Amino acid sequence: MVSLIVCGGGCVERTLDVRSTPAGALVTMNDQEIGRTPLTKSFTWYGVFEVHVRKEGYETLKTGTPVIAPWWQWLPFDFVAEILPIRLQDRHEIAYVLKPLPEEQADPEAIAQRGQALRERLEGSRLPQPATRPTSKPAKPKR
């Protein structure tokens, strides 16, 4: 009977449902691009995921997202959960809200104009080079 339970044991299906407002944001999790929202991704390990959410016209969101195991995945309960002859599901729903960029940052023409203005300020602020005077006598030619 025990061998039947071990051989016919179920497993735990772990999934993340990732959403964003607005939809269509590119999600990077632990330095791996996982797709555009909304998306569903399976995972193996619990913990805090380093997440970057990007969308043109919106501020990039960088955050640590904790994904905590349910009680039946803690020791010693996890052993029982893995050998039960049923399929267990652990589904986590994660939602991110992106903030729109300020108008001046979203407009490429405005960015180019600001860059040109900064360049002109930098070039206009150069201090005149002081006249240099030799600090020692010229070297005598060798004979």
Sequence and secondary structure as in RCSB ss.txt:
>XXXX:A:sequence
MVSLIVCGGGCVERTLDVRSTPAGALVTMNDQEIGRTPLTKSFTWYGVFEVHVRKEGYETLKTGTPVIAPWWQWL
PFDFVAEILPIRLQDRHEIAYVLKPLPEEQADPEAIAQRGQALRERLEGSRLPQPATRPTSKPAKPKR
>XXXX:A:secstr
 HHHHHHT   EEEEEEEEEESS  EEEETTEEEEESSEEEE S  EEEEEEEE TTB  EEEEEEE   GGGST
THHHHHHHSSS EEEEEEEEEE  B  HHHH HHHHHHHHHHHHHHHHHT         SS       
